[in-house]
Amino acid sequence: MSSGPLHETASSLPPPEVTVPECNCNSSHIFADRHRYSGGLFSSRGGYCVCMAVTVERAVLEQAEDIVQMHWDAEDWILARELDAPARGEVSLADVREQIEFGEWRVALFAGIVVGALRVLRSDPDVWIEDDIPAAYVARVMTDRRHASAGLGAQLLRWVDEHARSEDASVVRLECVETNARLRDYYEEQGFFLVGRRDFDVEWPSVVLMEKSLR
């Protein structure tokens, strides 16, 4: 089950202005007056953030419920904003457990708590046409919405880059629901570019196919 919300600790608040190390999340890394502190994570409603130092590990069966809960929370957030849900539909606990046993899931841990998850495949025939290019396929990437401003998604995608290189892949591939312009723009900021689109016979929305070169 989900580990529950991280509690805000007023006594642990940082000073009004704190400069932090450089990273790649495109923020200014300086806290505004309107800041909050939660379980070791500094962030701000004023548009500033600090990237979380997370550990990415292969998921174990005991973390399956955390992954499913994170998916449900993300779906609730998407539906509340009247956005199209991810193309691959519902995530079941049984499916996630099976995929964990196949070694497909990774989790991001912060202070021992699952704050992100991603499913990485060596092939993805459900979405992509097979070719001879060695690739890593990001089938799902999710982050805890409480840490949405901390650059966690970008960290996970950078981890995929390094993982793909270690597997001798030359590209990283993922899909994005065609109507979700905001997410598409985000992926472009992370170095992905449009290479095609895909319609499905099943009840999945149309997607754009995106790719990042590792060469």
C-alpha positions in Angstrom: 0.0 0.0 0.0 1.0 3.6 -0.4 3.4 4.8 2.4 1.1 7.8 3.1 1.7 11.5 2.8 4.9 13.1 3.9 4.3 15.4 6.8 5.3 19.1 6.7 7.7 20.0 9.5 7.6 23.7 10.3 10.7 23.5 12.5 12.7 22.1 9.5 11.9 25.0 7.2 14.9 26.4 5.3 15.8 30.0 5.4 13.9 32.2 3.0 16.6 32.1 0.4 18.8 29.1 -0.3 21.0 28.4 -3.3 21.4 24.8 -4.3 23.7 22.8 -6.6 23.3 23.0 -10.4 21.2 20.4 -12.1 19.2 20.0 -15.4 15.6 20.7 -14.4 15.7 24.3 -15.9 14.8 26.0 -12.6 16.5 28.9 -10.9 17.3 26.8 -7.8 16.6 29.7 -5.4 13.8 29.6 -2.9 11.2 32.3 -3.0 9.5 33.5 0.1 6.6 31.2 -0.6 8.3 27.9 0.0 7.5 24.6 1.8 9.5 21.8 3.1 8.2 18.2 3.0 10.1 15.1 4.2 13.5 16.4 3.1 12.2 17.9 -0.2 12.3 21.6 -0.7 9.9 23.0 -3.3 7.9 26.2 -3.9 4.6 27.3 -5.2 6.4 30.3 -6.7 7.9 28.3 -9.6 11.2 27.3 -8.0 12.3 23.8 -7.2 15.1 21.6 -6.1 15.7 18.3 -7.7 15.3 15.4 -5.4 18.3 13.1 -4.9 16.6 9.7 -5.6 17.8 6.2 -6.0 16.5 4.2 -8.9 16.3 0.5 -8.3 14.7 -2.6 -9.8 11.2 -2.9 -8.4 10.3 -5.9 -6.1 6.9 -7.5 -5.7 6.3 -5.7 -2.4 6.3 -2.4 -4.3 3.6 -3.4 -6.8 0.8 -1.7 -4.7 2.8 1.5 -4.6 3.1 1.5 -8.3 -0.6 0.9 -8.9 -1.6 3.5 -6.4 0.7 6.1 -8.1 -1.0 5.3 -11.4 -4.5 5.8 -9.9 -3.4 9.1 -8.3 -2.0 10.2 -11.7 -5.2 9.2 -13.5 -7.3 11.2 -10.9 -5.1 14.2 -11.5 -5.4 13.9 -15.3 -9.2 13.4 -15.2 -9.7 16.3 -12.9 -8.1 18.5 -15.5 -10.1 16.9 -18.4 -7.0 15.6 -20.1 -6.8 12.4 -22.1 -5.6 9.4 -20.0 -2.4 7.6 -21.1 -2.8 5.4 -24.1 -2.2 2.1 -22.4 -5.3 2.1 -20.3 -5.7 0.7 -16.8 -2.9 -0.8 -14.7 -3.9 -3.9 -12.7 -2.0 -5.2 -9.6 -1.7 -8.6 -11.2 -0.2 -7.2 -14.4 2.3 -5.0 -12.5 3.4 -8.0 -10.4 4.0 -10.1 -13.5 5.9 -7.2 -15.1 8.0 -6.8 -12.0 8.9 -10.5 -12.2 10.0 -9.9 -15.8 12.3 -7.1 -14.6 10.4 -4.4 -16.4 9.7 -1.9 -13.6 12.1 0.4 -11.8 11.2 2.6 -8.8 12.6 5.9 -7.6 13.2 5.9 -3.8 13.5 9.0 -1.7 14.2 8.4 2.0 13.0 4.8 1.4 9.7 5.9 0.0 8.6 5.1 -3.6 8.2 8.6 -5.3 8.4 7.5 -8.9 8.2 4.5 -11.2 8.9 3.6 -14.8 8.5 0.6 -17.0 11.3 0.1 -19.5 11.1 -2.5 -22.3 13.6 -3.8 -24.9 10.8 -4.0 -27.5 7.2 -2.6 -27.6 5.2 -4.1 -30.4 1.9 -2.9 -28.9 2.9 0.7 -29.9 6.0 0.6 -32.1 6.7 -1.1 -35.4 9.7 -3.4 -35.0 12.9 -2.3 -36.7 16.6 -3.0 -36.5 17.5 0.0 -34.3 18.6 -1.0 -30.8 16.2 0.9 -28.5 14.9 1.3 -25.0 11.2 1.8 -24.8 9.6 3.8 -21.9 6.2 2.2 -21.6 5.2 4.2 -18.5 6.8 6.9 -16.4 5.0 8.1 -13.2 5.9 10.4 -10.3 4.2 11.1 -7.0 2.1 14.3 -7.6 3.3 15.6 -4.3 6.8 16.0 -5.8 5.7 17.2 -9.2 7.8 20.4 -9.0 11.0 18.6 -8.0 12.4 17.7 -11.4 11.8 14.0 -10.7 10.4 13.1 -14.1 13.5 14.6 -15.8 15.7 12.6 -13.4 13.9 9.4 -14.3 14.3 10.0 -18.0 18.0 10.8 -17.6 18.3 7.4 -15.8 16.7 5.7 -18.8 19.4 7.3 -21.0 22.2 5.8 -18.9 20.4 2.5 -18.7 19.8 2.4 -22.4 23.5 3.1 -23.1 24.5 0.3 -20.8 22.3 -2.0 -22.9 23.9 -0.7 -26.1 20.8 1.0 -27.3 21.2 3.9 -29.6 17.8 5.6 -29.0 15.1 5.9 -26.3 11.5 5.8 -27.5 8.2 6.7 -25.9 4.7 7.7 -26.9 2.5 10.6 -25.9 -1.3 11.0 -26.3 -1.7 13.1 -29.4 -4.0 15.7 -27.8 -1.7 16.3 -24.7 0.3 19.2 -26.1 1.7 20.1 -22.7 3.2 16.6 -22.2 4.6 16.6 -25.7 6.3 19.9 -25.1 7.8 18.5 -21.9 9.2 15.5 -23.7 10.7 17.8 -26.4 12.4 19.8 -23.6 13.9 16.5 -22.4 15.5 15.9 -25.9 12.8 13.8 -27.6 11.5 14.7 -31.1 8.5 13.5 -33.1 9.0 10.6 -35.4 5.5 9.5 -36.2 2.0 8.7 -34.8 -0.1 5.7 -34.2 -3.8 4.8 -34.1 -5.1 1.7 -32.4 -7.8 -0.8 -33.0 -8.4 -1.1 -29.3 -9.9 1.7 -27.2 -6.7 3.6 -26.8 -6.3 7.3 -27.9 -4.1 8.1 -30.8 -0.5 8.8 -29.9 2.5 10.6 -31.3 5.8 8.6 -31.3 8.8 10.3 -29.9 12.5 9.4 -29.9 15.8 10.6 -28.4 19.1 9.8 -29.9 21.9 8.6 -27.6 24.7 9.0 -30.1 
